[in-house]
Amino acid sequence: MQAPRPTYEVDGAAIRKLRMSSGLQIADLARRSGITASYLSRLETSARRRMRPPKYVALRTALGLPPDSTQLLAPSETDTE
């Protein structure tokens, strides 16, 4: 039996806030990240909360965040204690 693949729990409100502060429409961010606009919309509205690492990295990169940034992660993902 295989172990479940890793995912990141993301904060939809943080994604939306960063996208809007960058002056991007969902379609613009979708093109930059290679993620569909409907997937991004579901993330922003928290209809979808988890992302696989490649898509998470693509989104973080498209938003201009550094590799060690945790701005897109849900609070439970960034708590270390």
Backbone hydrogen bonds, N-H to C=O, Kabsch-Sander energy under -0.5 kcal/mol:
donor,donor_aa,acceptor,acceptor_aa,energy
8,Y,51,M,-3.1
10,V,8,Y,-0.6
10,V,49,R,-2.9
11,D,72,L,-3.0
12,G,10,V,-0.8
15,I,11,D,-2.0
16,R,12,G,-2.5
17,K,13,A,-2.5
18,L,14,A,-2.5
19,R,15,I,-2.6
20,M,16,R,-2.8
21,S,17,K,-2.5
22,S,18,L,-1.2
23,G,20,M,-1.5
24,L,19,R,-2.3
29,L,25,Q,-2.2
30,A,26,I,-2.5
31,R,27,A,-2.1
32,R,28,D,-2.3
33,S,29,L,-2.4
34,G,30,A,-2.0
35,I,30,A,-1.0
40,L,36,T,-2.2
41,S,37,A,-2.5
42,R,38,S,-2.1
43,L,39,Y,-2.0
44,E,40,L,-2.7
45,T,41,S,-1.9
46,S,43,L,-1.3
47,A,42,R,-1.7
48,R,42,R,-1.9
51,M,8,Y,-2.4
55,K,52,R,-0.5
56,Y,52,R,-2.4
57,V,53,P,-2.8
58,A,54,P,-2.1
59,L,55,K,-2.5
60,R,56,Y,-2.8
61,T,57,V,-2.6
62,A,58,A,-2.4
63,L,59,L,-1.7
64,G,61,T,-1.7
65,L,60,R,-2.5
69,S,66,P,-2.0
73,L,70,T,-1.3
74,A,9,E,-2.6
77,E,74,A,-1.8
78,T,74,A,-0.9
78,T,75,P,-0.7
79,D,75,P,-1.2
